Amino acid sequence: MEAKAILTQVRISPRKVGIVLDLIRNKPVEVAMAILNNTPKSASEPLAKLLKSAVANAENNHNMDTSRLYVSEAHVGPGITLKRIRAKDHGRAHRILKRTSNITLVVKEAE
């Protein structure tokens, strides 16, 4: 049995989110939450909210024991890219790509 939470169109680059996701993959939920609360990265806050949501889904929708949950899957993919223009010298313009992320977190009950 597994519970899933998905967060789409987060305004953080998938590369930055992936660094933090690698820290919490295959960890118990309590340890993963402690890691997220003490990691000084911008992706930590939305990931902590997503982890809380996955735990709530497990508890309320699947009647799982929250003390035995662990993060079984955590992956991130690119969302839409917002394209912006920055003015440069001599009337030129350079493209700025503001990347977004789609994050999926799956928690399972330990055997």
ZIMO-V225660 format. One record per residue. N is the residue number from 1. PSI is psi in whole degrees, 0 to 359 (999 if undefined). D_FIRST is the distance of its C-alpha to the first C-alpha in Angstrom with 1 decimal. Layout:
n,psi,d_first
N,PSI,D_FIRST
N,PSI,D_FIRST
//
This chain:
n,psi,d_first
1,136,0.0
2,155,3.8
3,142,7.1
4,148,10.3
5,138,13.9
6,135,16.9
7,123,20.5
8,154,23.3
9,45,27.0
10,134,27.2
11,52,30.8
12,143,30.2
13,140,30.6
14,330,27.5
15,320,29.4
16,323,29.6
17,322,25.9
18,327,24.9
19,316,26.9
20,324,25.0
21,325,21.5
22,334,22.6
23,329,23.1
24,354,19.7
25,135,17.5
26,27,15.6
27,153,16.9
28,154,15.6
29,319,15.6
30,317,18.9
31,317,20.6
32,319,19.5
33,321,20.9
34,320,24.1
35,315,24.5
36,322,24.4
37,337,26.8
38,10,29.2
39,122,29.2
40,57,32.3
41,152,30.9
42,337,30.9
43,349,27.3
44,321,26.1
45,308,26.5
46,329,24.4
47,325,21.6
48,318,21.7
49,320,21.4
50,321,18.5
51,319,16.6
52,320,17.5
53,319,16.3
54,321,12.8
55,319,12.7
56,321,14.2
57,319,11.7
58,318,8.9
59,313,11.5
60,323,13.2
61,332,11.0
62,3,7.8
63,46,9.8
64,156,8.3
65,116,11.1
66,338,12.6
67,345,14.8
68,12,12.2
69,148,10.6
70,159,11.9
71,105,12.6
72,323,11.1
73,141,12.9
74,113,16.0
75,158,18.6
76,145,21.6
77,164,23.9
78,140,27.3
79,206,27.8
80,154,31.2
81,124,34.2
82,125,36.8
83,123,40.2
84,164,43.0
85,136,46.6
86,129,48.5
87,136,52.3
88,182,54.1
89,156,57.8
90,31,60.3
91,11,58.4
92,166,55.4
93,138,51.8
94,146,48.7
95,136,45.2
96,129,42.5
97,115,38.9
98,105,36.5
99,150,33.1
100,165,29.8
101,149,26.2
102,118,22.9
103,136,20.1
104,132,16.3
105,127,14.0
106,130,10.3
107,143,8.9
108,162,6.3
109,132,7.0
110,147,9.9
111,999,10.7
//
